[in-house]
Amino acid sequence: MAWNEPGNDSRDPWDKKQRNQGPPDLDEIARQLQDKVSRLFGGRKSGKDSRGGSGDKLPNSGPILALAAIVGVGFLAYQSFYTIQPAERGVVQRFGAYHSVTAPGPHFKIPFIDTVETVNVDQVNKFVHSAQMLTKDENIADVRVEVQFRIQDAPDYLFQDANPNGTIRGVVESSLREVIGKNNLDQVMTDNRIGIALDVQKGTQAMLDLYRTGLFVTNINIQGARPPEPVQDAFADAIKAREDKERLQNQAQTYANDVVPRARGNAARQVEDAKAYKTKVVAEAQGESERFLALLAEYQKAPGVTRERLYLETMQEVLQGSGKVLLDVKEGNNLTYLPLDRLMRAPVQAQQPGAAAPYATDSTTASTLTQRLDNARRALTRERGTR
């Protein structure tokens, strides 16, 4: 039914008072809410513009705003937390200035204010440096070294030196030239390479600490040290001669280690033999002196008997190993000599073919001689007894 037809109570659709009397319009309420949100964020007001025209109707943006709020909160949470790995250290900067160092683990930071830079402090870096250097004896040596280092102080590494990796290269070369200049070429090439490497490492670390680079030198190894190319043949000959010298010295030392202990053992044995001989001679002399003193006491008690006994003992010792027999016949002027050794050997030689017996004898002659010898002995004993 049209608004101007009879029976519609003359209701004018443009009358605001009549329109407000009905139920509330949901679209109008949503549009008003959108206008408020737009004014809050600086947007334009919906509805009629300043020129009195009617504006376009905005779509329903409530879910979009909620989603934007959730995304914003998640982004802030993501920017507020960070994690440092076990081999790293976190350097926190607040408003661009150094603030603190964080250890491994999760940490919190202020979004858009704090920035964190991670530094690996366990990774070992290395580089190789080679150059020609002048030695103490005014020779030129081509030296090649390998340097291993790691980051020790993360703040110093980031903020105290603009180029710490370049600084360590220059410091290594400076320290190496200083140490090489204090050693001869032979020491650099063979004798003192380990000592030179240690000296270079100490000097390099001292300079790095002075410059506050935050670096720590873990090892310096001299990979090669040789003379320049034009004189390498001469130095090779010198090295070979030195090796021959060391080899001969080692052989001589080995021979000395074999001979000297043996000579010392022989000397010690001779000394011990001399000591034993000394002890034996002294003991025998002491025994002889004691025996002589004991014999002297007996001699003083009975001089005749003791003299006779000494004579008999002496003759027994003298004639004990002799094969000759001497007979002192009573009332005789001549001394009878009996070669018993030849008489006993005569039968044995006669048995050999072609051997001539020096003396012809038989069993009767041998028994007669033995009987006469016994009689002589008994006569001598009786004569000494009468005296």
MIZA-218176 format. One line per field, with one value per residue: residue number from 1; x, y, z of N, C-alpha, C in turn. Coordinates in pm, whole numbers. Layout:
num	[NUM	...]
nc1	[X	...]
nc2	[Y	...]
nc3	[Z	...]
cac1	[X	...]
cac2	[Y	...]
cac3	[Z	...]
cc1	[X	...]
cc2	[Y	...]
cc3	[Z	...]
***
This chain:
num	[1	2	3	4	5	6	7	8	9	10	11	12	13	14	15	16	17	18	19	20	21	22	23	24	25	26	27	28	29	30	31	32	33	34	35	36	37	38	39	40	41	42	43	44	45	46	47	48	49	50	51	52	53	54	55	56	57	58	59	60	61	62	63	64	65	66	67	68	69	70	71	72	73	74	75	76	77	78	79	80	81	82	83	84	85	86	87	88	89	90	91	92	93	94	95	96	97	98	99	100	101	102	103	104	105	106	107	108	109	110	111	112	113	114	115	116	117	118	119	120	121	122	123	124	125	126	127	128	129	130	131	132	133	134	135	136	137	138	139	140	141	142	143	144	145	146	147	148	149	150	151	152	153	154	155	156	157	158	159	160	161	162	163	164	165	166	167	168	169	170	171	172	173	174	175	176	177	178	179	180	181	182	183	184	185	186	187	188	189	190	191	192	193	194	195	196	197	198	199	200	201	202	203	204	205	206	207	208	209	210	211	212	213	214	215	216	217	218	219	220	221	222	223	224	225	226	227	228	229	230	231	232	233	234	235	236	237	238	239	240	241	242	243	244	245	246	247	248	249	250	251	252	253	254	255	256	257	258	259	260	261	262	263	264	265	266	267	268	269	270	271	272	273	274	275	276	277	278	279	280	281	282	283	284	285	286	287	288	289	290	291	292	293	294	295	296	297	298	299	300	301	302	303	304	305	306	307	308	309	310	311	312	313	314	315	316	317	318	319	320	321	322	323	324	325	326	327	328	329	330	331	332	333	334	335	336	337	338	339	340	341	342	343	344	345	346	347	348	349	350	351	352	353	354	355	356	357	358	359	360	361	362	363	364	365	366	367	368	369	370	371	372	373	374	375	376	377	378	379	380	381	382	383	384	385	386	387]
nc1	[86	65	210	51	-202	-563	-640	-404	-335	-205	83	406	700	931	923	1086	1011	790	930	1111	954	914	1056	1411	1667	1889	2095	2148	2248	2484	2616	2660	2833	3051	3120	3213	3441	3587	3631	3791	4031	4103	3956	3707	3382	3089	2784	2611	2809	3012	2914	2654	2582	2498	2692	2887	2788	2965	3126	3073	3320	3403	3502	3738	3887	3922	4076	4300	4386	4459	4668	4845	4904	5024	5249	5383	5441	5609	5822	5911	6037	6323	6571	6879	7139	7339	7612	7636	7631	7425	7411	7277	7127	7012	6815	7010	7252	7506	7389	7369	7486	7358	7310	7306	6974	6613	6497	6377	6287	6245	6012	6085	6260	6476	6747	6895	7196	7345	7637	7872	8065	8209	8296	8576	8787	9006	9302	9552	9876	10143	10474	10780	11057	11309	11583	11776	12046	12065	11946	11698	11377	11111	10816	10539	10241	9975	9690	9474	9175	8924	8616	8628	8532	8231	8105	8335	8430	8227	8200	8439	8643	8669	8726	8796	8882	9056	9240	9361	9505	9700	9830	9933	10121	10297	10391	10506	10715	10874	10955	11084	11294	11459	11579	11799	11836	11862	11744	11484	11408	11449	11542	11408	11130	10890	10919	10931	10673	10519	10611	10523	10247	10205	10287	10103	9855	9885	9887	9630	9468	9540	9434	9170	9009	8851	8915	9060	9355	9391	9575	9890	10054	10351	10364	10550	10889	11135	11428	11475	11395	11628	11846	11790	11899	12160	12103	11970	12179	12327	12151	12141	12407	12404	12220	12364	12571	12433	12346	12589	12679	12483	12536	12794	12732	12573	12764	12933	12760	12752	13019	13125	12969	13044	13323	13325	13208	13407	13615	13505	13486	13759	13843	13699	13814	14073	14026	13938	14172	14342	14217	14251	14535	14601	14464	14600	14856	14811	14733	14972	15145	15024	15050	15328	15386	15266	15425	15670	15635	15619	15872	16035	15984	16075	16345	16512	16351	16155	16310	16394	16148	16065	16263	16211	15951	15999	16173	15999	15804	15962	16067	15839	15705	15894	16060	16293	16524	16723	16987	17138	17396	17508	17825	17929	18077	17981	17685	17404	17216	16904	16729	16419	16196	16260	16316	16062	15927	16053	15964	15722	15796	15946	15755	15655	15674	15987	16108	16375	16485	16611	16724	16803	16613	16458	16200	16319	16536	16400	16258	16469	16585	16376	16367	16618	16581	16386	16527	16721	16571	16477	16715	16796	16603	16653	16901	16850	16694	16877	17024]
nc2	[-118	215	512	731	651	611	527	468	617	850	828	943	856	1003	1129	1182	1154	983	763	690	580	311	-31	-68	-10	-248	-229	38	66	-86	65	302	211	142	392	512	351	413	686	664	547	739	741	814	942	757	767	1073	1310	1606	1763	1714	1491	1145	892	589	265	95	-223	-499	-503	-622	-899	-882	-691	-819	-1036	-899	-790	-1023	-1117	-906	-923	-1177	-1126	-939	-1103	-1286	-1121	-1061	-1274	-1485	-1733	-1867	-2066	-2351	-2319	-2050	-1694	-1428	-1094	-813	-518	-208	44	70	76	-105	-347	-595	-939	-1248	-1580	-1927	-2043	-1970	-1629	-1295	-995	-644	-550	-388	-219	-346	-517	-821	-985	-1276	-1463	-1705	-1875	-2105	-2210	-2292	-2104	-2069	-1974	-1942	-1818	-1690	-1582	-1411	-1382	-1218	-1363	-1405	-1446	-1309	-1429	-1524	-1655	-1859	-1870	-2050	-2049	-2184	-2062	-2095	-1992	-1857	-1695	-1519	-1311	-1180	-912	-740	-835	-750	-472	-335	-349	-267	-441	-730	-977	-904	-771	-973	-1109	-920	-889	-1145	-1169	-958	-1042	-1285	-1207	-1072	-1278	-1458	-1298	-1313	-1558	-1805	-1929	-2209	-2283	-2200	-2368	-2636	-2693	-2541	-2514	-2567	-2416	-2159	-2137	-2135	-1898	-1710	-1746	-1656	-1385	-1292	-1328	-1152	-901	-907	-903	-652	-485	-544	-725	-942	-1201	-1530	-1709	-2036	-2219	-2225	-2331	-2410	-2474	-2492	-2412	-2282	-2217	-1957	-2021	-2015	-2103	-2348	-2601	-2593	-2564	-2803	-2985	-2905	-2971	-3249	-3313	-3238	-3421	-3657	-3612	-3615	-3880	-4024	-3936	-4049	-4320	-4336	-4271	-4488	-4694	-4610	-4634	-4907	-4990	-4843	-4908	-5178	-5160	-5026	-5223	-5422	-5284	-5248	-5516	-5589	-5422	-5534	-5787	-5716	-5618	-5853	-6008	-5857	-5884	-6160	-6187	-6034	-6175	-6423	-6342	-6250	-6494	-6643	-6494	-6527	-6804	-6820	-6685	-6857	-7085	-6985	-6960	-7231	-7309	-7171	-7314	-7581	-7602	-7784	-8002	-7868	-7754	-7982	-8081	-7878	-7899	-8155	-8116	-7919	-8051	-8246	-8102	-7997	-8225	-8360	-8357	-8468	-8710	-8828	-9006	-8974	-9113	-9122	-9275	-9425	-9357	-9318	-9152	-9076	-8969	-9143	-9174	-9242	-9289	-9310	-9238	-9278	-9550	-9650	-9579	-9724	-10001	-9942	-9796	-9994	-10166	-10045	-10058	-10059	-9895	-9828	-9953	-9752	-9848	-10170	-10389	-10596	-10772	-10863	-10696	-10450	-10503	-10542	-10292	-10145	-10260	-10192	-9917	-9891	-9985	-9787	-9567	-9645	-9656	-9394	-9283	-9402	-9295	-9024	-9037	-9112	-8885]
nc3	[0	-83	56	44	3	74	412	531	741	689	697	686	528	553	783	1079	1341	1329	1225	1428	1617	1573	1590	1676	1428	1315	1132	1140	1397	1380	1190	1328	1528	1372	1283	1517	1574	1348	1386	1611	1515	1334	1098	835	889	853	656	592	424	460	264	257	120	83	235	148	254	508	527	758	996	1234	1298	1155	1288	1534	1457	1368	1609	1751	1592	1625	1902	1908	1750	1907	2130	2007	1943	2196	2328	2323	2236	2344	2221	2343	2268	2229	2300	2407	2315	2443	2332	2422	2310	2117	2255	2437	2669	2824	2872	2782	2898	2775	2693	2737	2711	2796	2625	2565	2333	2022	2147	2277	2127	2018	1965	1862	1946	1861	2080	2108	1869	1678	1490	1209	1030	772	754	567	499	404	612	812	973	1281	1215	981	758	515	557	451	604	723	891	1089	1241	1510	1659	1882	1987	2282	2451	2406	2404	2378	2134	1960	1996	2072	1883	1548	1339	1424	1317	1112	1269	1424	1232	1155	1403	1450	1241	1311	1567	1492	1319	1502	1681	1504	1425	1643	1644	1500	1161	1152	1394	1348	1140	1226	1500	1707	1669	1804	2038	1925	1817	2054	2173	1982	2008	2274	2254	2061	2193	2407	2274	2157	2385	2479	2281	2317	2165	2211	2137	2154	2132	2050	1945	1776	1497	1338	1017	811	743	559	358	107	-244	-424	-266	-160	-220	-115	156	195	171	392	598	564	628	895	995	950	1128	1374	1363	1374	1621	1782	1738	1847	2110	2174	2159	2362	2577	2589	2632	2848	3089	3102	3139	3379	3536	3523	3648	3901	3974	3982	4188	4399	4397	4469	4724	4843	4818	4977	5224	5254	5258	5481	5678	5662	5731	5990	6101	6066	6225	6475	6495	6495	6734	6916	6869	6950	7222	7292	7209	7382	7614	7559	7394	7242	7159	7019	6814	6675	6586	6419	6222	6114	6013	5825	5641	5560	5423	5218	5079	5013	4764	4598	4390	4460	4666	4947	5120	5426	5540	5838	5974	5726	5450	5204	5031	4957	4662	4536	4249	4250	4101	3833	3841	3896	3664	3471	3410	3279	3050	2927	2833	2611	2255	2097	2286	2498	2805	3062	3291	3398	3576	3822	4006	4239	4283	4322	4556	4727	4734	4847	5101	5199	5209	5405	5625	5641	5708	5961	6096	6090	6244	6494	6545	6569	6793	6994	7018]
cac1	[0	142	198	-48	-334	-653	-638	-271	-321	-117	221	508	825	1042	901	1176	940	716	1024	1175	859	916	1169	1543	1724	2019	2197	2185	2333	2615	2682	2707	2952	3164	3162	3293	3573	3661	3680	3897	4152	4127	3885	3598	3249	2996	2659	2618	2935	2999	2842	2514	2556	2490	2812	2868	2771	3084	3095	3090	3463	3431	3594	3870	3958	3962	4188	4418	4434	4525	4795	4935	4950	5120	5374	5453	5494	5722	5932	5950	6110	6426	6643	7024	7187	7448	7743	7624	7605	7342	7451	7154	7145	6890	6823	7133	7370	7527	7320	7407	7514	7271	7362	7216	6842	6512	6507	6276	6336	6141	5998	6116	6355	6595	6789	6985	7284	7406	7777	7918	8192	8276	8345	8718	8817	9148	9351	9692	9953	10277	10549	10924	11100	11453	11622	11880	12172	12050	11897	11556	11305	10969	10748	10396	10183	9830	9643	9340	9127	8780	8570	8627	8450	8140	8092	8456	8437	8130	8197	8566	8730	8586	8754	8883	8943	9171	9338	9438	9602	9813	9902	10009	10237	10391	10455	10588	10838	10956	11015	11176	11412	11542	11628	11873	11762	11859	11644	11350	11377	11453	11570	11326	11003	10784	10939	10894	10526	10468	10641	10433	10114	10201	10290	9977	9748	9905	9842	9485	9410	9561	9339	9034	8938	8762	8956	9153	9431	9398	9696	9965	10137	10438	10352	10670	10991	11239	11498	11423	11414	11763	11947	11735	11989	12268	12050	11942	12306	12362	12063	12186	12528	12365	12159	12473	12641	12350	12347	12717	12680	12399	12609	12902	12672	12533	12886	12978	12668	12783	13154	13150	12922	13124	13450	13299	13188	13537	13689	13448	13524	13899	13851	13652	13918	14184	13984	13939	14312	14393	14162	14314	14675	14604	14424	14708	14966	14772	14741	15112	15203	14973	15115	15467	15389	15239	15544	15774	15611	15659	16018	16096	15969	16160	16410	16563	16240	16090	16399	16388	16018	16067	16348	16140	15838	16052	16218	15881	15742	16051	16084	15711	15671	16012	16071	16430	16546	16860	17020	17255	17439	17590	17968	17964	18107	17907	17538	17347	17102	16824	16628	16301	16100	16299	16300	15921	15881	16124	15882	15619	15860	15991	15642	15627	15760	16096	16158	16485	16480	16737	16779	16755	16581	16355	16124	16407	16613	16309	16227	16591	16597	16273	16407	16729	16526	16321	16632	16785	16479	16475	16844	16795	16515	16720	17012	16794	16644	16990	17069]
cac2	[0	338	590	837	596	625	420	442	714	960	807	996	782	1097	1190	1117	1121	862	652	651	515	169	-107	-14	-63	-310	-174	170	48	-132	177	395	152	157	532	537	288	488	809	629	522	847	719	906	909	707	844	1193	1382	1749	1828	1676	1371	1020	810	446	182	14	-363	-537	-530	-670	-1014	-844	-622	-919	-1112	-810	-779	-1148	-1120	-810	-978	-1284	-1068	-882	-1214	-1341	-1027	-1043	-1389	-1540	-1848	-1873	-2203	-2376	-2271	-1909	-1591	-1322	-958	-733	-375	-132	171	71	74	-236	-356	-713	-1064	-1353	-1716	-2015	-2065	-1871	-1498	-1195	-863	-544	-539	-264	-140	-429	-602	-926	-1042	-1399	-1485	-1841	-1865	-2236	-2245	-2263	-2055	-2079	-1919	-1972	-1699	-1721	-1463	-1420	-1307	-1211	-1429	-1339	-1456	-1235	-1514	-1509	-1782	-1863	-1929	-2071	-2084	-2200	-2001	-2135	-1899	-1853	-1573	-1536	-1206	-1138	-765	-682	-874	-675	-326	-271	-350	-261	-556	-817	-1081	-844	-736	-1090	-1140	-829	-916	-1270	-1140	-877	-1125	-1386	-1142	-1042	-1401	-1510	-1214	-1345	-1695	-1836	-2005	-2349	-2298	-2184	-2480	-2770	-2713	-2471	-2477	-2569	-2299	-2039	-2133	-2093	-1755	-1634	-1751	-1567	-1246	-1260	-1316	-1029	-788	-914	-856	-507	-422	-584	-780	-1050	-1327	-1613	-1796	-2170	-2292	-2177	-2441	-2376	-2581	-2504	-2306	-2323	-2104	-1922	-2120	-2026	-2162	-2467	-2716	-2581	-2592	-2946	-3051	-2876	-3051	-3387	-3324	-3232	-3550	-3755	-3584	-3666	-4026	-4071	-3911	-4150	-4446	-4326	-4277	-4627	-4770	-4570	-4694	-5049	-5013	-4779	-4992	-5300	-5123	-4997	-5350	-5487	-5210	-5281	-5653	-5588	-5361	-5632	-5891	-5661	-5615	-5991	-6049	-5785	-5950	-6291	-6171	-5985	-6285	-6521	-6284	-6255	-6634	-6682	-6429	-6594	-6935	-6800	-6652	-6981	-7169	-6923	-6997	-7370	-7316	-7125	-7418	-7694	-7559	-7895	-8076	-7781	-7740	-8107	-8091	-7782	-7954	-8263	-8061	-7848	-8150	-8314	-8013	-7981	-8350	-8429	-8374	-8512	-8854	-8869	-9055	-8953	-9201	-9078	-9398	-9396	-9375	-9312	-9017	-9046	-8960	-9233	-9115	-9345	-9229	-9397	-9202	-9346	-9693	-9686	-9561	-9812	-10110	-9890	-9764	-10117	-10230	-9978	-10112	-9973	-9812	-9892	-9924	-9692	-9930	-10311	-10425	-10698	-10758	-10885	-10572	-10349	-10534	-10518	-10146	-10101	-10303	-10109	-9784	-9897	-9996	-9656	-9480	-9684	-9619	-9250	-9250	-9437	-9202	-8898	-9061	-9112	-8751]
cac3	[0	-90	178	31	-25	189	511	589	852	645	748	596	556	579	914	1175	1463	1304	1202	1555	1705	1545	1650	1635	1306	1346	1042	1189	1517	1333	1123	1431	1592	1278	1283	1638	1557	1247	1448	1705	1438	1239	973	802	942	751	648	512	435	490	158	268	43	158	218	122	373	533	562	899	1015	1370	1297	1103	1397	1635	1401	1369	1748	1787	1520	1688	2030	1880	1701	2023	2209	1933	1955	2336	2381	2234	2294	2317	2215	2440	2224	2195	2401	2353	2352	2442	2313	2454	2238	2040	2341	2503	2797	2903	2800	2832	2888	2699	2749	2694	2777	2760	2586	2540	2187	1952	2226	2292	2016	2066	1864	1914	1909	1890	2154	2109	1737	1657	1356	1177	905	744	718	520	459	413	729	834	1097	1359	1144	856	651	485	570	416	719	704	1020	1100	1366	1552	1761	1906	2054	2427	2511	2299	2393	2319	1994	1881	2013	2100	1766	1428	1254	1504	1235	1049	1372	1466	1126	1168	1528	1430	1157	1387	1669	1426	1274	1619	1733	1404	1426	1760	1631	1380	1061	1192	1500	1289	1052	1287	1642	1807	1608	1905	2124	1849	1810	2185	2191	1896	2067	2391	2209	1994	2291	2483	2193	2143	2512	2488	2190	2359	2050	2254	2075	2229	2043	2107	1902	1659	1448	1225	918	729	749	465	298	-26	-349	-484	-177	-95	-237	-18	289	202	200	532	684	556	709	1037	1030	961	1253	1483	1358	1425	1765	1847	1736	1947	2242	2196	2188	2496	2675	2600	2681	2979	3200	3113	3201	3520	3604	3540	3751	4032	4007	4022	4322	4496	4408	4548	4865	4893	4834	5094	5344	5267	5300	5620	5765	5667	5810	6131	6145	6078	6343	6594	6504	6537	6877	6991	6858	7032	7362	7308	7193	7508	7715	7523	7270	7163	7097	6921	6700	6600	6519	6308	6117	6047	5937	5709	5546	5504	5324	5103	5006	4996	4623	4522	4366	4492	4803	4995	5235	5505	5610	5955	5958	5586	5404	5081	5039	4855	4589	4471	4158	4253	3996	3710	3862	3886	3528	3378	3355	3188	2924	2863	2766	2485	2148	2052	2395	2571	2948	3108	3400	3399	3714	3839	4132	4354	4305	4376	4696	4805	4753	4942	5235	5242	5240	5535	5727	5656	5781	6102	6156	6110	6356	6618	6569	6622	6929	7091	7040]
cc1	[90	114	90	-186	-421	-643	-503	-234	-220	23	321	639	941	1028	984	1104	860	810	1086	1079	860	1033	1302	1595	1865	2128	2243	2278	2472	2691	2734	2833	3075	3212	3249	3433	3657	3713	3795	4030	4176	4057	3776	3466	3158	2868	2676	2748	2907	2924	2695	2481	2555	2614	2780	2860	2893	3045	3121	3234	3497	3523	3732	3952	4005	4082	4316	4475	4509	4662	4895	4990	5050	5253	5454	5513	5616	5844	5984	6034	6209	6501	6789	7068	7306	7583	7745	7611	7524	7385	7329	7193	7010	6905	6956	7260	7381	7463	7369	7436	7429	7332	7266	7084	6743	6524	6398	6345	6218	6129	6025	6212	6487	6620	6896	7064	7357	7547	7815	8056	8267	8334	8491	8739	8967	9178	9499	9760	10094	10343	10697	10972	11250	11486	11735	12015	12164	12023	11748	11491	11161	10895	10599	10339	10031	9787	9500	9296	8976	8745	8561	8535	8362	8123	8215	8466	8345	8153	8334	8657	8641	8605	8846	8949	9063	9280	9423	9538	9724	9896	9986	10134	10341	10465	10547	10720	10930	11027	11115	11305	11505	11602	11703	11789	11754	11756	11503	11311	11366	11451	11462	11190	10890	10797	10901	10742	10466	10494	10549	10292	10103	10200	10161	9864	9762	9857	9690	9414	9427	9462	9194	8951	8839	8796	9058	9221	9446	9524	9755	10062	10218	10436	10477	10761	11108	11308	11437	11464	11557	11865	11897	11828	12103	12220	12012	12069	12349	12277	12104	12312	12497	12302	12264	12550	12562	12349	12477	12729	12596	12469	12722	12845	12626	12654	12938	12888	12694	12919	13173	13093	13003	13259	13432	13276	13319	13620	13636	13486	13669	13917	13806	13753	14036	14149	13985	14082	14374	14345	14229	14457	14685	14568	14534	14826	14935	14779	14885	15177	15154	15036	15260	15476	15361	15359	15660	15757	15652	15811	16090	16085	16062	16229	16455	16455	16174	16175	16394	16258	16010	16150	16275	16023	15886	16098	16101	15814	15829	16054	15953	15677	15787	16011	16209	16438	16694	16882	17148	17298	17530	17735	18007	17988	18026	17756	17480	17223	17032	16719	16504	16202	16134	16286	16155	15870	15946	16040	15778	15679	15908	15880	15612	15723	15865	16155	16262	16479	16612	16804	16720	16735	16476	16289	16214	16486	16524	16279	16349	16609	16496	16310	16522	16679	16457	16423	16699	16696	16478	16606	16849	16710	16581	16832	16958	16740	16756	17041	16978]
cc2	[123	423	697	784	612	503	395	543	822	946	851	923	874	1165	1115	1077	994	743	604	579	363	99	-52	-86	-118	-256	-38	160	5	-19	278	342	163	299	564	476	365	618	781	610	627	829	822	855	865	789	963	1262	1528	1824	1789	1553	1249	936	665	371	90	-129	-389	-584	-578	-792	-979	-776	-721	-1001	-1028	-797	-906	-1156	-1024	-861	-1090	-1231	-1008	-992	-1276	-1251	-1013	-1156	-1438	-1648	-1844	-2018	-2223	-2320	-2121	-1823	-1482	-1186	-868	-586	-307	9	185	66	-63	-236	-473	-828	-1172	-1490	-1803	-2038	-1961	-1742	-1405	-1064	-771	-526	-397	-174	-216	-507	-698	-978	-1162	-1415	-1626	-1833	-1999	-2275	-2200	-2225	-2064	-2012	-1951	-1844	-1742	-1592	-1493	-1327	-1318	-1270	-1352	-1340	-1398	-1325	-1492	-1647	-1763	-1941	-1935	-2122	-2097	-2152	-2046	-2046	-1912	-1723	-1601	-1436	-1148	-986	-698	-715	-789	-525	-261	-261	-355	-383	-651	-927	-1027	-809	-856	-1132	-1050	-854	-1042	-1243	-1058	-960	-1229	-1326	-1110	-1166	-1459	-1428	-1239	-1486	-1711	-1920	-2153	-2374	-2288	-2308	-2613	-2767	-2659	-2431	-2473	-2448	-2170	-2027	-2088	-1946	-1668	-1633	-1658	-1421	-1204	-1240	-1189	-907	-788	-868	-705	-432	-454	-631	-889	-1185	-1397	-1710	-1933	-2245	-2222	-2287	-2393	-2492	-2598	-2385	-2354	-2200	-2070	-2024	-2127	-2099	-2290	-2587	-2712	-2611	-2738	-3025	-3027	-2958	-3197	-3409	-3321	-3363	-3659	-3737	-3640	-3819	-4083	-4048	-4014	-4286	-4446	-4335	-4419	-4714	-4737	-4631	-4843	-5073	-4960	-4861	-5121	-5271	-5092	-5126	-5423	-5416	-5242	-5423	-5659	-5526	-5460	-5745	-5842	-5656	-5756	-6042	-5982	-5854	-6085	-6280	-6127	-6097	-6390	-6468	-6286	-6398	-6681	-6619	-6494	-6732	-6923	-6766	-6775	-7075	-7114	-6959	-7141	-7386	-7273	-7230	-7536	-7663	-7677	-7968	-7992	-7765	-7865	-8117	-7994	-7834	-8062	-8209	-7988	-7945	-8224	-8229	-8000	-8105	-8422	-8453	-8422	-8663	-8909	-8910	-9038	-9037	-9152	-9198	-9359	-9439	-9382	-9169	-8977	-9050	-9041	-9169	-9226	-9275	-9317	-9364	-9271	-9498	-9736	-9673	-9657	-9927	-10060	-9858	-9889	-10186	-10166	-10032	-10011	-9888	-9892	-9852	-9867	-9775	-10069	-10352	-10533	-10679	-10779	-10760	-10465	-10378	-10511	-10370	-10094	-10140	-10220	-9969	-9785	-9907	-9862	-9561	-9515	-9646	-9469	-9211	-9284	-9339	-9070	-8917	-9062	-8973	-8677]
cc3	[0	29	168	-5	98	281	570	694	820	704	643	625	586	712	1017	1301	1446	1288	1331	1646	1686	1615	1598	1512	1337	1256	1089	1310	1475	1267	1224	1503	1502	1273	1403	1626	1456	1304	1545	1634	1330	1107	950	857	829	753	558	534	458	382	157	190	131	128	192	253	387	567	708	921	1155	1372	1248	1211	1503	1586	1401	1510	1790	1720	1585	1821	2008	1831	1816	2111	2141	1943	2097	2390	2274	2310	2249	2323	2310	2397	2197	2320	2334	2406	2333	2427	2338	2399	2165	2121	2409	2641	2881	2809	2863	2803	2807	2772	2696	2776	2723	2723	2559	2389	2138	2029	2240	2163	2068	1946	1925	1858	1952	1954	2160	1974	1722	1511	1332	1044	894	697	677	473	469	525	745	970	1166	1287	1002	736	632	489	528	525	691	837	1007	1237	1391	1667	1773	1978	2204	2496	2401	2292	2333	2171	1906	1883	2028	1979	1643	1340	1329	1421	1158	1148	1410	1357	1134	1291	1515	1347	1234	1491	1607	1376	1391	1670	1634	1402	1542	1753	1499	1284	1097	1300	1445	1209	1126	1439	1735	1751	1711	1997	2054	1840	1943	2210	2105	1954	2188	2348	2141	2094	2374	2405	2174	2270	2526	2399	2223	2238	2090	2197	2163	2133	2110	2067	1780	1621	1329	1126	835	747	663	410	162	-132	-403	-396	-110	-108	-136	123	304	232	345	629	682	636	857	1082	1041	1091	1372	1484	1413	1576	1840	1848	1839	2089	2274	2231	2328	2604	2692	2667	2823	3094	3217	3179	3350	3599	3626	3649	3890	4074	4052	4161	4428	4511	4491	4696	4924	4915	4956	5222	5366	5318	5444	5716	5775	5749	5959	6183	6162	6201	6472	6611	6549	6685	6962	6987	6941	7178	7386	7297	7321	7618	7687	7392	7184	7088	6989	6797	6612	6522	6401	6192	6038	5962	5812	5602	5482	5398	5200	5018	4976	4850	4540	4507	4398	4639	4836	5119	5299	5591	5726	5931	5811	5543	5282	5107	4925	4795	4513	4382	4149	4142	3865	3723	3848	3743	3430	3326	3256	3053	2851	2788	2631	2377	2106	2160	2471	2716	2993	3215	3389	3542	3713	3973	4253	4387	4366	4522	4783	4832	4853	5084	5287	5279	5377	5646	5750	5734	5930	6171	6181	6228	6487	6650	6626	6764	7030	7116	7140]
***
